[in-house]
Amino acid sequence: MKGVIYVALGPKALREAQASAKSLKKHTRGLQVKLLTKPAPGTPGGLSTDQQAHWAKANAYHWSPYQETLMIDADTRVKGDLSIGFKMLRHGWEVVMVPSRPPPEVGGVLWSLSAEDRSECFKQMGTLEHVMLNTGLIFFKKTPRVKALFDEWSIEWLEFKDRDQGAFLRALYRRPVFIFLLGRAYNSLGGEVVEHIFGSAR
């Protein structure tokens, strides 16, 4: 069984997720869609809504009802067919994502993270030149390795309770999986297949 999940915590995120899901259904048929509108099971206490959303993403392996899942951010608009991601999962890849790059006006890898979170990534991975991966669109299937990756992601996220990209990269470094990278058309500002309107759900 395959389907799409959105984290839609709060009225603004819910509106954005509903708009994204509507755009998705125009281009990719036969997919079930689940919107998470309440904190994910096991969410720690004392987190802001934004933090709860990051925690939900890091724990999506456990609350997604699908064997093959597309997790996509609420602040996206789908302009083309996304079935290629599920095809890659069936071809043996465990995770399908899109690389990202910092906007030219800010510069620097992992620019959106706190200084502590960014420093920990560089410390653990030993390089400043690693590939940045955008966690706003992730296809994954349920395998033991992917479960280990998501479990590690949630552990790493709890270290700083900040954005989820750095925690994901550290988790992937420790718990590697078979990962396929799509082009930026599938998840970027102005993307031809998936346009990411960064921050509009906050």
BELJO-V811213 format. One record per residue. N is the residue number from 1. RES is the residue in three letters. PHI is phi in whole degrees, -180 to 180 (999 if undefined). NEAR is the number of other C-alpha atoms within 12 Angstrom. D_FIRST is the distance of its C-alpha to the first C-alpha in Angstrom with 2 decimals. Layout:
<<N	RES	PHI	NEAR	D_FIRST> <N	RES	PHI	NEAR	D_FIRST>>
//
This chain:
<<1	MET	999	18	0.00> <2	LYS	-126	28	3.80> <3	GLY	-172	33	6.94> <4	VAL	-119	43	10.61> <5	ILE	-124	40	12.92> <6	TYR	-126	43	16.69> <7	VAL	-93	48	19.46> <8	ALA	-131	37	21.90> <9	LEU	-95	32	24.73> <10	GLY	99	23	27.88> <11	PRO	-59	18	28.88> <12	LYS	-66	21	29.18> <13	ALA	-64	30	25.81> <14	LEU	-64	27	24.22> <15	ARG	-61	24	26.09> <16	GLU	-66	32	25.09> <17	ALA	-64	38	21.36> <18	GLN	-64	32	21.58> <19	ALA	-66	26	23.50> <20	SER	-64	36	21.10> <21	ALA	-62	37	18.09> <22	LYS	-64	23	20.37> <23	SER	-68	25	21.27> <24	LEU	-64	35	17.74> <25	LYS	-66	24	16.91> <26	LYS	-71	18	20.05> <27	HIS	-117	21	18.92> <28	THR	-130	25	15.17> <29	ARG	-90	19	13.80> <30	GLY	77	17	10.62> <31	LEU	-110	25	9.18> <32	GLN	-78	25	8.99> <33	VAL	-128	29	11.70> <34	LYS	-123	28	12.94> <35	LEU	-106	36	16.59> <36	LEU	-87	32	18.12> <37	THR	-107	25	21.62> <38	LYS	-126	23	23.04> <39	PRO	-54	29	23.65> <40	ALA	-64	30	20.87> <41	PRO	-54	21	21.45> <42	GLY	83	17	24.26> <43	THR	-63	25	25.74> <44	PRO	-63	22	29.36> <45	GLY	-75	14	32.16> <46	GLY	80	11	34.46> <47	LEU	-94	20	32.03> <48	SER	-71	18	32.41> <49	THR	-60	28	29.64> <50	ASP	-62	25	29.26> <51	GLN	-65	28	29.07> <52	GLN	-60	34	26.50> <53	ALA	-67	40	24.26> <54	HIS	-65	38	24.73> <55	TRP	-62	43	24.06> <56	ALA	-61	42	20.76> <57	LYS	-64	43	19.66> <58	ALA	-68	46	20.88> <59	ASN	-112	36	18.93> <60	ALA	-62	44	15.59> <61	TYR	-55	37	13.99> <62	HIS	-85	28	14.94> <63	TRP	-99	30	14.25> <64	SER	-68	35	10.95> <65	PRO	-84	23	8.49> <66	TYR	-105	26	5.48> <67	GLN	-74	27	5.44> <68	GLU	-122	35	6.39> <69	THR	-125	40	8.67> <70	LEU	-108	47	11.63> <71	MET	-102	46	14.39> <72	ILE	-132	44	17.27> <73	ASP	-66	46	20.66> <74	ALA	-65	46	21.95> <75	ASP	-86	34	24.99> <76	THR	-131	38	23.40> <77	ARG	-133	39	23.58> <78	VAL	-90	38	21.33> <79	LYS	-117	26	23.54> <80	GLY	-155	22	21.53> <81	ASP	-71	24	18.35> <82	LEU	-105	38	15.94> <83	SER	-65	28	13.69> <84	ILE	-60	24	15.83> <85	GLY	-63	37	14.24> <86	PHE	-69	35	10.84> <87	LYS	-64	23	13.18> <88	MET	-66	25	15.11> <89	LEU	-62	31	12.35> <90	ARG	-71	23	11.87> <91	HIS	-85	16	15.67> <92	GLY	113	20	15.95> <93	TRP	-74	27	16.45> <94	GLU	-98	34	15.07> <95	VAL	-139	40	16.06> <96	VAL	-128	41	17.07> <97	MET	-142	39	19.80> <98	VAL	-131	31	23.03> <99	PRO	-65	29	26.56> <100	SER	-130	31	28.85> <101	ARG	-141	25	32.60> <102	PRO	-70	20	35.03> <103	PRO	-58	15	36.69> <104	PRO	-60	9	40.14> <105	GLU	-76	8	41.97> <106	VAL	-108	11	40.75> <107	GLY	68	11	40.42> <108	GLY	86	20	39.38> <109	VAL	-69	30	36.09> <110	LEU	55	35	34.15> <111	TRP	-61	25	36.58> <112	SER	-84	25	34.57> <113	LEU	-84	25	34.65> <114	SER	-67	21	37.50> <115	ALA	-59	18	40.23> <116	GLU	-68	20	39.39> <117	ASP	-63	29	35.66> <118	ARG	-62	33	36.49> <119	SER	-62	22	39.24> <120	GLU	-66	25	37.03> <121	CYS	-60	37	34.62> <122	PHE	-63	25	37.64> <123	LYS	-65	16	39.10> <124	GLN	-72	21	36.11> <125	MET	-93	21	35.15> <126	GLY	73	14	38.77> <127	THR	-154	16	38.59> <128	LEU	-99	18	38.73> <129	GLU	-112	13	37.18> <130	HIS	-69	24	33.54> <131	VAL	-76	27	30.77> <132	MET	-81	32	29.60> <133	LEU	-119	34	25.86> <134	ASN	-86	38	24.70> <135	THR	-83	37	22.19> <136	GLY	-79	41	21.63> <137	LEU	-148	43	18.66> <138	ILE	-136	42	16.43> <139	PHE	-91	45	13.29> <140	PHE	-149	44	12.26> <141	LYS	-120	41	10.09> <142	LYS	-83	31	10.86> <143	THR	-135	23	13.93> <144	PRO	-59	17	17.34> <145	ARG	-68	24	18.98> <146	VAL	-69	37	16.70> <147	LYS	-59	29	17.15> <148	ALA	-62	26	20.85> <149	LEU	-63	36	20.89> <150	PHE	-67	40	19.57> <151	ASP	-62	29	21.89> <152	GLU	-68	28	24.71> <153	TRP	-59	38	23.95> <154	SER	-66	40	24.45> <155	ILE	-65	24	27.62> <156	GLU	-65	34	28.97> <157	TRP	-64	35	28.35> <158	LEU	-64	29	30.43> <159	GLU	-63	24	33.33> <160	PHE	-122	27	34.16> <161	LYS	54	32	31.75> <162	ASP	-113	30	32.00> <163	ARG	-65	36	29.64> <164	ASP	-102	42	26.55> <165	GLN	-67	39	27.13> <166	GLY	-63	45	29.84> <167	ALA	-62	46	28.08> <168	PHE	-65	44	25.02> <169	LEU	-62	38	27.41> <170	ARG	-66	37	29.23> <171	ALA	-64	33	26.10> <172	LEU	-65	35	25.01> <173	TYR	-61	25	28.58> <174	ARG	-86	23	28.39> <175	ARG	-126	23	24.84> <176	PRO	-66	23	24.17> <177	VAL	-135	28	20.87> <178	PHE	-77	24	20.21> <179	ILE	-121	28	20.24> <180	PHE	-111	26	20.46> <181	LEU	-106	29	22.53> <182	LEU	-86	28	22.29> <183	GLY	-76	23	25.48> <184	ARG	-65	25	26.81> <185	ALA	-59	26	26.03> <186	TYR	-91	36	22.45> <187	ASN	-178	38	23.70> <188	SER	-165	34	27.38> <189	LEU	-65	26	30.15> <190	GLY	79	18	30.59> <191	GLY	-59	23	27.58> <192	GLU	-71	20	27.22> <193	VAL	-103	29	23.40> <194	VAL	-129	35	22.81> <195	GLU	-93	29	25.97> <196	HIS	-104	34	26.20> <197	ILE	-96	24	28.87> <198	PHE	-56	25	29.54> <199	GLY	86	17	30.60> <200	SER	-73	22	30.35> <201	ALA	-92	28	28.06> <202	ARG	-90	24	30.62>>
//
